[in-house]
Amino acid sequence: MPPQAPPSEQEEDSPLENSGSMKDEMIHLYLNNSTMALAIPREACLLGAPRCHGIGMLVGAFGICKEQVREAILE
């Protein structure tokens, strides 16, 4: 495979990369807080179950609506 040129500064600031890093950060935060979330039930998440609010935040960060999540689970 030929070597690739390093990314330019313009490419590093692209919204797509920033959005990907935000999603990665949300996943990381959720995984770090999952053990505490199991011990302390919080307000109902997007799915309507008494789970960690982080699940709803994570699903919302990906731009998935409540109906899509429910349909995917029921399939």
C-alpha positions as a LaTeX table, in Angstrom:
\begin{tabular}{lrrr}
\hline
Residue & $x$ (\AA) & $y$ (\AA) & $z$ (\AA) \\
\hline
Met1 & 0.00 & 0.00 & 0.00 \\
Pro2 & 1.52 & 3.39 & $-0.94$ \\
Pro3 & 2.23 & 5.82 & 1.89 \\
Gln4 & $-0.43$ & 8.44 & 2.44 \\
Ala5 & 0.22 & 12.13 & 2.88 \\
Pro6 & $-0.43$ & 13.47 & 6.38 \\
Pro7 & $-3.82$ & 15.17 & 6.73 \\
Ser8 & $-3.84$ & 18.90 & 6.20 \\
Glu9 & $-5.08$ & 21.27 & 8.90 \\
Gln10 & $-8.22$ & 21.85 & 6.87 \\
Glu11 & $-9.11$ & 18.14 & 6.92 \\
Glu12 & $-8.52$ & 17.87 & 10.69 \\
Asp13 & $-11.21$ & 20.46 & 11.40 \\
Ser14 & $-13.86$ & 18.83 & 9.23 \\
Pro15 & $-17.29$ & 18.55 & 10.91 \\
Leu16 & $-17.40$ & 14.83 & 10.11 \\
Glu17 & $-14.31$ & 14.12 & 12.21 \\
Asn18 & $-15.50$ & 16.35 & 15.04 \\
Ser19 & $-18.86$ & 14.56 & 15.04 \\
Gly20 & $-17.12$ & 11.16 & 15.10 \\
Ser21 & $-15.00$ & 12.18 & 18.05 \\
Met22 & $-18.10$ & 13.46 & 19.87 \\
Lys23 & $-19.78$ & 10.08 & 19.33 \\
Asp24 & $-16.66$ & 8.30 & 20.60 \\
Glu25 & $-16.63$ & 10.55 & 23.66 \\
Met26 & $-20.31$ & 9.85 & 24.37 \\
Ile27 & $-19.72$ & 6.09 & 24.10 \\
His28 & $-16.69$ & 6.37 & 26.40 \\
Leu29 & $-18.65$ & 8.38 & 28.97 \\
Tyr30 & $-21.53$ & 5.89 & 28.86 \\
Leu31 & $-19.24$ & 2.88 & 29.32 \\
Asn32 & $-17.43$ & 4.55 & 32.23 \\
Asn33 & $-20.72$ & 5.34 & 33.95 \\
Ser34 & $-22.50$ & 2.03 & 33.22 \\
Thr35 & $-21.56$ & 0.35 & 36.51 \\
Met36 & $-22.86$ & 3.28 & 38.53 \\
Ala37 & $-25.97$ & 3.38 & 36.34 \\
Leu38 & $-26.73$ & $-0.24$ & 37.21 \\
Ala39 & $-26.47$ & 0.51 & 40.92 \\
Ile40 & $-28.57$ & 3.69 & 40.87 \\
Pro41 & $-31.65$ & 3.68 & 38.60 \\
Arg42 & $-32.37$ & 7.14 & 37.21 \\
Glu43 & $-35.11$ & 8.75 & 35.15 \\
Ala44 & $-36.60$ & 6.72 & 32.30 \\
Cys45 & $-34.50$ & 6.64 & 29.17 \\
Leu46 & $-35.72$ & 6.98 & 25.59 \\
Leu47 & $-36.82$ & 3.34 & 25.61 \\
Gly48 & $-39.16$ & 3.90 & 28.53 \\
Ala49 & $-37.24$ & 1.58 & 30.88 \\
Pro50 & $-35.90$ & 2.74 & 34.25 \\
Arg51 & $-32.29$ & 2.89 & 33.08 \\
Cys52 & $-29.42$ & 5.33 & 33.08 \\
His53 & $-30.17$ & 8.68 & 31.47 \\
Gly54 & $-26.88$ & 8.16 & 29.61 \\
Ile55 & $-28.56$ & 5.67 & 27.27 \\
Gly56 & $-31.02$ & 8.31 & 26.14 \\
Met57 & $-28.23$ & 10.84 & 25.74 \\
Leu58 & $-26.19$ & 8.39 & 23.69 \\
Val59 & $-29.10$ & 7.50 & 21.41 \\
Gly60 & $-29.94$ & 11.19 & 21.05 \\
Ala61 & $-26.32$ & 12.04 & 20.18 \\
Phe62 & $-26.51$ & 9.64 & 17.26 \\
Gly63 & $-29.66$ & 11.41 & 16.04 \\
Ile64 & $-31.86$ & 8.33 & 16.37 \\
Cys65 & $-35.50$ & 8.98 & 17.21 \\
Lys66 & $-37.44$ & 7.03 & 19.85 \\
Glu67 & $-39.64$ & 5.30 & 17.26 \\
Gln68 & $-36.61$ & 3.99 & 15.31 \\
Val69 & $-35.14$ & 2.52 & 18.49 \\
Arg70 & $-38.39$ & 0.79 & 19.44 \\
Glu71 & $-38.86$ & $-0.61$ & 15.92 \\
Ala72 & $-35.30$ & $-1.95$ & 15.88 \\
Ile73 & $-35.80$ & $-3.68$ & 19.24 \\
Leu74 & $-39.14$ & $-5.19$ & 18.23 \\
Glu75 & $-37.80$ & $-6.62$ & 14.94 \\
\hline
\end{tabular}
